[in-house]
Amino acid sequence: MRLVAAVAERGSLAGWAIVTMSEEILSQWEKDFRTAAFADELAIFRDHLRRLDLPDNPHIMLEGTIRLVRMCAGYAMMDNRNEQFSEFLAMQTYDPAKATEAHYVYTFDICGKAFARVLVEAKEGIVDLSDM
């Protein structure tokens, strides 16, 4: 896997003020994320991939992003970092403009087979690149 870009972004935060995570919370986040993506016909992901000169397959980016966020949830639980993960999850909006706390976008190219995007407030934090 290679990190393609870390780009500064700004926007507004959706209200996910939660202290512990559960499958129910992750499932609701995933449902909301998919709903927003399909309502936009994946245009934000398509534009993001084009800006980075990556293949035009926003459906793969959607699935990759959901899997990456779920993977981060697993690592956060193992590291007992539920509160930090809750803050991270709140930033994971389909539309980056809605994540006011997010300052960077990490885009992952996973061996050319999948792509994922996460929004973070700092270059260091809940996304531990060494775990990936």
C-alpha positions in Angstrom: 0.0 0.0 0.0 1.3 3.5 -0.7 0.2 6.8 0.6 -0.7 8.9 -2.4 -1.4 12.3 -0.9 -1.9 14.3 2.3 -3.8 17.4 1.3 -5.0 20.2 3.5 -8.8 20.4 3.7 -11.4 22.4 5.6 -15.2 22.1 6.1 -17.9 21.5 8.8 -18.2 18.6 11.3 -21.1 16.2 11.6 -22.2 15.5 15.1 -20.7 12.1 16.2 -19.8 12.9 19.8 -19.4 9.4 21.1 -17.1 8.0 23.7 -17.2 4.3 22.9 -17.6 2.5 19.6 -19.8 -0.4 18.7 -20.8 -2.3 15.6 -24.1 -0.3 15.7 -22.2 3.0 15.5 -20.0 1.8 12.7 -22.9 0.4 10.8 -24.8 3.7 11.1 -21.7 5.6 10.0 -21.4 3.3 7.0 -25.0 3.7 6.1 -24.8 7.5 6.3 -21.5 7.5 4.3 -23.0 5.3 1.5 -26.2 7.4 1.4 -24.2 10.6 1.0 -21.9 9.1 -1.7 -24.8 7.7 -3.8 -26.8 10.9 -3.4 -23.8 12.6 -5.0 -23.4 9.8 -7.6 -19.8 9.5 -6.2 -18.8 12.8 -7.8 -16.6 13.8 -4.9 -14.6 10.6 -5.1 -14.5 10.7 -8.9 -13.0 14.2 -8.7 -10.6 13.2 -6.0 -9.3 10.3 -8.0 -8.9 12.4 -11.1 -6.9 15.1 -9.2 -4.5 12.4 -8.1 -4.3 10.8 -11.6 -5.7 7.5 -10.2 -8.1 5.2 -12.1 -11.7 6.5 -12.4 -13.3 4.0 -10.1 -15.1 5.8 -7.3 -17.0 2.6 -6.2 -13.7 1.0 -5.3 -12.7 4.1 -3.3 -16.1 3.9 -1.5 -15.6 0.3 -0.5 -11.9 0.8 0.3 -12.7 3.8 2.5 -15.3 1.9 4.5 -13.0 -1.0 5.0 -10.1 1.2 6.0 -12.2 3.1 8.6 -13.4 -0.3 10.0 -9.8 -1.4 10.2 -8.9 1.7 12.1 -11.8 0.9 14.5 -10.2 -2.5 15.2 -6.8 -1.1 15.8 -8.3 1.7 18.0 -10.1 -0.9 20.1 -7.0 -3.0 20.5 -5.1 0.1 21.6 -7.9 1.2 23.9 -8.3 4.4 22.0 -12.1 4.5 21.7 -12.5 8.2 22.5 -9.9 9.2 19.9 -11.5 6.9 17.4 -14.9 8.5 18.0 -13.3 11.9 17.1 -11.7 10.3 14.0 -15.1 8.7 13.0 -16.8 12.1 13.3 -14.4 13.4 10.6 -15.1 10.6 8.2 -17.7 12.4 6.1 -18.2 11.7 2.4 -18.0 15.4 1.7 -14.7 16.7 3.2 -16.3 20.2 3.4 -18.5 18.8 6.2 -15.5 17.8 8.4 -14.4 21.1 9.9 -11.9 19.5 12.2 -10.1 17.7 9.3 -7.0 19.4 7.9 -5.5 16.6 5.9 -6.8 14.0 3.5 -4.9 10.7 3.3 -5.5 8.8 0.1 -4.3 5.2 -0.1 -3.5 3.3 -3.3 -3.6 -0.4 -2.2 -1.4 -2.0 -4.9 -3.6 -0.5 -7.6 -6.4 -2.8 -6.6 -8.2 -0.5 -4.2 -8.3 3.1 -3.0 -9.3 4.6 0.3 -9.5 8.1 1.7 -9.5 9.2 5.3 -9.8 12.7 6.8 -7.6 13.6 9.8 -6.9 16.7 11.9 -3.2 16.2 12.2 -0.5 14.2 10.4 -0.2 12.0 13.4 -3.1 10.4 15.4 -5.5 7.6 15.2 -4.4 6.5 11.8 -1.2 4.7 12.6 0.5 4.2 9.3 2.8 1.6 10.8 -0.2 -0.6 11.4 -1.0 -0.5 7.7 
